[in-house]
Amino acid sequence: MQTVGIVGAGLIGCSWANVFARSGWKVKVWDPVDSQRAAALSIVGHSLRDLAALGLVADAHTAHSHVTVVDTLEEALEGAEYVQESGPERLDLKIEIFRHLDAAAAPDTILASSTSAIVASKFTESLAGRSRCLVAHPVNPPHLAPVVELCGAPWTSAEVKQRASIIMQGVGQVPVDVRREVDGFVLNRLQAALLTEAFRLVQDGVVSPQDLDRTVADGLGLRWAFMGPFETIELNAPNGIADYCERYVSWFRRYQADAPLAAVWDDASWQRAVEAWGRHPGAAEIAQKTVWRNHRLAALAAHKKTQSSF
């Protein structure tokens, strides 16, 4: 049985534990915070049972039995061929934890970070084993949204990236090769482009935030659940992408000449959009709605599993 070390037992770390446990790996989870360690087994077990109800996990009890919460970082790394770090999004902490990971893990253990925006070169440069370090950035939550961006530093070995890709495919994820370091990687840059335009349209009074969300959820998002933007526009013109570009390039040029500026994210600007949204949920309501979101994502994942690609 292959072994993974999960470093960080927050929502992302526990979700990663689900991914590996349901795929038959031995999972060792560690977090420096006692309360996080104490809650991890219950969180992972609950998520596995939810997926089993939809046919996405064959045996939740067996999968859960693969998970162990350990008391030290060294225990989490012992015997692990792959480590997924999911600590706080702070550079100083990434530098510190990867220093410990590199010192304690076996020389051939892959060390990956779930960081959303910090490129690996910023926290691995001084490590003796820096060639085995990379970013494996998931979508939140990874046990329901399978894409994971694999992005190495300039010194990450090609063999490590290939092994990480094979591991991700083996546990049911969809690895994306980010060929060079870029701030925010791919997913967050795409999300930022959409969010920036969304905030501008609301700030300018073109549309309400509620109607903007409907435009995505009941329009663009329906296609994006099974096609990306290139495949989408390929079907939006009779002769494919080149035909689409020829038809609409003049509009895209006009749009780019009036593209939203960074001022969209000035405090006074984004606060106008938040005020237009009008809702100010507390932590309990956010947690409750997150459960609802996860159930919807699980149902969508179950549906997609039954569908064939074109």
N, C-alpha and C positions, 0 to 999 in steps of 0.2 A: 504493500500500500504506500503510495506517495504521500509525502508530508508537506504541509504548508504552514508557515508561521504568520499569524495575523497580528500585527502590531498596531494597537489602537482598537478599542471595542466600542466606539460610538456607532452611529447609524450606518456609516459606510463600512466600517470594519465588520460589524455583525452581518451586514448584507454580503460582504465577501466570504465570510465564514459559511453562509448558506450556499453560495455558489460552489465552493469546493467540497463541502460536506455532501451535497446531493450528487456530486460526481464521483464519490467514493474515495476521496482523499482523507487522510488523517489530518485534522485541523487543530492547531494549538493556538489559543487566543491569549494575548496579554495586553494589559493596559496599566499605566502607572497609577490610575485612579481606582481606589478600592470599589467604589460604588459602580463604576463601569464594568469591572470584572464580575461583580456580584450579579449584575443584571444580564450579562451577555448570553448565558446559556438559555435563559427564558426567552429572550428576544429571538434568538436563532431558532429555537424550537417552535415558537409561535409562527414564525414566517415559513418554516418548512411545512407545518400542518396546513397553513393557508394554501400553499402551492399544491400539496397532495390532494386537497379537495377539488382542485381543477385539473388533476391529472398531470401536473408538471413535475411532481416528485413521486417516484414509485413507492417508496417506503420511508415516510417521515421519521419513524422511530429509529430505523437503522441509520439513516443519514444523521440524525441528532446524536446517535451514539458515537459518531466519528469525531465529535467536537469535545475538546477539553480546554478548560480555562486554567491557565498556569499562573504561578505567583511571581515568576521572574522572567526577564527578557531572555536570559540564557536558555531557560527551559523551552521557550517558544521557538528558539532558533535551532535547538538540538535536532539533528536529523532532517532538517527542512531543506528541500531542494529549491524552494521558492519562498520568498517573503514579500508580503504586501503590507506596506506601512500606510496607515490612514490616520495620522495624527493631525493636530491643529495646523491651519494654513498660515504658518509663521516661519520665515526663513531661518531665524536663529534656532528654532526648535528642530527644523529639518536638518540643519547642519549638525546639531548635537546628536539626534537620534541616529543619523546615518553614520556618524563616527562610531557610535556603539555597535551598530549593526555590522559594520565592516570589520570591527575588531573581534566580534564574537561569532559570526557566522562562518561556516566552512567555506574554503576558498572558491568552490564552484557553485555556491548558492547564489541565485539571482536575487537582487535586492531592488524592489520596485516600490514606487510611491504613488499614492492616489491623488497627489496634489492637483488642484484645479488650474493653477496658473503659474506656479514656480518651476521654471525649467531646471532639469537635473544638473546642468553645469554649475548652477549657483550653490548647490549643497553637496556636490561630490568631488569637486576639483582637487582637494587636498588628500583624498583617500588613497590608500595603497591599492585597494581593490576597486577603483573607480570604473574600470572597464566592465564590471558586472552590474552596474547600477543604471536604472532608467526610470522613466515615468510610465505608469500604467493608469491613465486617467479614465475612470468610469463615468457613466451616466448615473445619476442618483435616482433610484437605488439600483446597484449593479445586478442584484438577483432577479430584477424584473425588466431592466433595460440592458441588453447584452453588449452594446458597443463599448469597447475600451481602446483608448488611444495610446499606442506605444510610441514613445518619443525618447530617444537616447540623447545623451550629451555627445559632443564631438568625439569623445574618447570611449564611448560605449561600444563594445565589440559587436560586429554583425552577427556573430554566433549567439550572443546573449539575446539580441533582439529576436532572432529566429526561434530560439528555444522558448522565449516568453510567448511568442505568437502561437507556437504549437501547444503550449500549456493552456493558453486562453481558449483556443479552439477545442481542446480536449475537455474543458470544463463547461462548454456550451456558450462561451462568450464570442463576440464578433470583433476580432482585433483589426485595428486600422493602423497602417504604417504611416506615422508622421515623420517625414523624411529628414527634416531638420528642425531645430528648435525655433519656436515662434511664440511670442507672448500670448498666453491664453490657449495655445494649441489650436485645434480646428473647431471643435464643437462650441467652445465658448466664444470664438470669434464669430461664428455663424449666429449664435444666440445674441451676441452683442449687436450685430448689424440689425437684426429684427427688432430687438428691444429699443434701440436708439430711434429707429423710425417710428415705432409704436408710441414712445414717449413724445416725440415731436408732434405726431398727429393729434394726440390728446391735448398737449400744451397749446397747440394752435387752434383748438376748438373744431377740428375737422370731424371728429368722431368721439363718442364717449368711450371710456376704457372698457365698459361692458360690451359694447358693440364691436370694439376692436377684438376682444377675446373671442366673440362669436365668429368673427371673420376667420380666425385661425382654427378654432375648435370645430366649426361646422363647415369649413371651406378648405383652406390650405392643409390643415392638419389631417384631414381624412385621406388625402393623397399621400402625405408624407409618412403615414403609418406603414406604407409598404413600398414607397418610391422616394428617391432623393430628388433634388432639384434638377439635375441633368436629365434623369429619366423622365421627370415630369414634363419638361419643356420639349423633350423629344416627341412626346405624344400631343403637344399643343400646336403642331403645324404638320401639314400633310406629309412633308418630306424630311421631318426630323429636325435636329438641333440647328444645322446650318440654315435651313428654311426659316426656323423661328427667329434666329438672329437677324437675318435679312429683313424680315417683316417688322421687327420691333426695335432694331438698333437705334433708330432715331429717337424713340421715346426714352430708351435707357440713357442716351446721351443727354437729353433734356433733364432727366432725373438727376444724373450725376452732377450736372451743373448747379443743381439746387439741393444737393445731398445734405442731410442734417450735420450740424457742426458739434464740436465737443461741448458747446454751451448748453446743449440739451441736458447735460448732467450737472450743470451748476445747481447749487442748493436750492435757490429760489425757483428754478425751472422744474426739477424733478419733484419738488414738493407740491407744485400745482397739479401734477399728474396724480400724485398720491391723494390729494384732496378731492380730485375728481372721482377717483375710485370710491371714496366715501366709506369704506369699511376699515375698521381698525381691530382685527381679531387679536385676542390674547393667545398666550402660549397653549392653553388647553384646547382652544378651538383649532389652532394650527395643527396640533397633534392629532385631533380627531379627523380633520380633513385630510391629513397625510395618510391615515389609515384608509379612508375612502379612495384616495388617489391610488394607493397601492393595490387595492382590490380591483379597481378599474384596469390598471396596468396588467395585473395578473390575468384577468379575463381576456384582455387583448393579446397577451402572450400566448394563452391557450388557443385562441382563435388562429393566430398566425402559424402556430405549430401544425395545424391541420391543413394549411393552404400550401399549394405548390408555387414555386417561382415560375415566371414566364420563360 
